[in-house]
Each structure stands twice: as C-alpha cells, then as structure tokens.
Amino acid sequence: MLVHIVFWRLAESGNGSSREANALELKRRFDALRGVIPGMTRCDVGIDVSNGLESSHVALYSEFESRAALDAYQTHKAHQDIVAFLKTVRTERRVVDYEA
C-alpha cells in the first residue's frame, strides 16, 4: 500500500472566493473522488483549525493499493480538474509518499 499526503497553504483569496470558501471547495472536490479513482482505498481531507503561523490550511491523506494506482490517480481527469483549481488558490504545497 502507498500513502500519499499533501499539505497546502492557500491564498487569502483566490478564484473569486475567500481562503475558507476555497478550503471547503477543496474538501468537497476530494470527497467526490471516493469510489471514482481505481485503486484509491482512502481519501480524507482536513481543514486546519489551529490557524498557527506554521500551519498548512488543508491536508489530504490518501491510500492507494500500489504505486501504479497512485501514478494513475495523478493523471486521472477527476484529479487533474482539482489540480487546475488548486493552481488558482494555493501558495504552497508539500507532499510525502511512502510505503506502508
């Protein structure tokens, strides 16, 4: 199994919406991926509540059956639609992929 974790910091506003609205939209879009991406066995999105200076605003925790499943997810149209949205609202991205 492969774990894929991503953290984003979002702009104060972007795509015509506030940071908070964009965080909720990100969560909605990732929640809609459940059952859509072959080989994705888990997809959880959390919105930061600590509001610390070093905090990310949104976190994605996802699990995949294999490296091939993660690779397929990266190019899947549903994921690419989220990537396009993210490019309009994020200021920073950090990612970790590891075998579990």
C-alpha positions as CSV (number, residue, x, y, z in Angstrom):
1,M,0.0,0.0,0.0
2,L,1.2,3.5,-0.8
3,V,0.3,6.5,1.4
4,H,0.0,9.9,-0.3
5,I,-0.1,13.0,2.0
6,V,-0.3,16.6,0.8
7,F,-0.4,19.9,2.7
8,W,-1.4,23.2,1.1
9,R,-1.3,26.8,2.2
10,L,-4.0,28.8,0.4
11,A,-4.0,32.4,-0.6
12,E,-6.1,34.8,1.4
13,S,-8.4,34.9,-1.6
14,G,-8.3,33.2,-5.0
15,N,-10.6,32.2,-7.8
16,G,-13.0,34.9,-6.6
17,S,-13.5,33.3,-3.1
18,S,-12.1,33.5,0.4
19,R,-9.5,31.1,1.8
20,E,-12.2,29.5,3.9
21,A,-14.5,29.0,1.0
22,N,-11.7,27.6,-1.2
23,A,-10.7,25.2,1.6
24,L,-14.3,23.9,1.8
25,E,-14.4,23.6,-2.0
26,L,-11.2,21.6,-2.0
27,K,-12.7,19.3,0.6
28,R,-15.9,18.9,-1.4
29,R,-13.9,18.1,-4.6
30,F,-11.7,15.5,-2.9
31,D,-14.6,13.9,-1.1
32,A,-16.2,13.4,-4.5
33,L,-13.2,11.3,-5.6
34,R,-14.2,8.5,-3.3
35,G,-15.1,5.5,-5.4
36,V,-14.1,7.2,-8.6
37,I,-10.3,6.6,-8.7
38,P,-9.4,2.9,-9.3
39,G,-7.0,1.7,-6.6
40,M,-7.6,4.6,-4.2
41,T,-8.7,2.9,-0.9
42,R,-8.9,6.0,1.3
43,C,-9.3,9.8,0.7
44,D,-9.6,12.1,3.7
45,V,-9.3,15.9,3.7
46,G,-9.0,18.0,6.8
47,I,-9.1,21.8,7.2
48,D,-6.8,23.3,9.8
49,V,-8.4,24.6,12.9
50,S,-5.3,25.8,14.7
51,N,-4.6,28.8,12.5
52,G,-0.9,28.8,13.5
53,L,1.8,30.7,11.6
54,E,3.4,27.4,10.6
55,S,0.1,25.6,9.8
56,S,-1.0,24.4,6.4
57,H,-4.6,25.3,5.6
58,V,-5.7,22.0,4.1
59,A,-4.3,18.4,4.4
60,L,-5.0,15.4,2.2
61,Y,-4.4,11.8,3.5
62,S,-5.0,9.1,0.9
63,E,-4.1,5.5,0.4
64,F,-3.5,3.5,-2.8
65,E,-3.3,-0.2,-3.5
66,S,0.0,0.3,-5.3
67,R,2.4,2.7,-6.9
68,A,0.7,2.1,-10.2
69,A,-2.6,3.1,-8.7
70,L,-1.1,6.4,-7.3
71,D,0.5,7.1,-10.7
72,A,-2.9,6.5,-12.5
73,Y,-4.5,8.9,-9.9
74,Q,-2.0,11.6,-10.8
75,T,-3.1,11.7,-14.4
76,H,-6.9,10.9,-13.9
77,K,-9.1,13.6,-15.3
78,A,-11.0,14.0,-12.0
79,H,-7.8,14.6,-10.1
80,Q,-6.4,16.9,-12.9
81,D,-9.6,19.0,-12.5
82,I,-8.7,19.5,-8.8
83,V,-5.1,20.3,-9.7
84,A,-6.3,23.1,-12.1
85,F,-8.5,24.5,-9.3
86,L,-5.6,24.3,-6.8
87,K,-3.3,26.3,-9.1
88,T,-5.7,29.2,-8.7
89,V,-5.9,29.2,-4.9
90,R,-2.7,27.7,-3.4
91,T,0.5,29.4,-2.4
92,E,2.4,26.4,-1.2
93,R,2.3,22.6,-1.5
94,R,4.2,19.9,0.4
95,V,3.9,16.2,-0.4
96,V,5.0,12.9,1.1
97,D,4.5,9.4,-0.5
98,Y,5.6,6.3,1.4
99,E,5.0,2.6,1.5
100,A,3.1,1.3,4.5
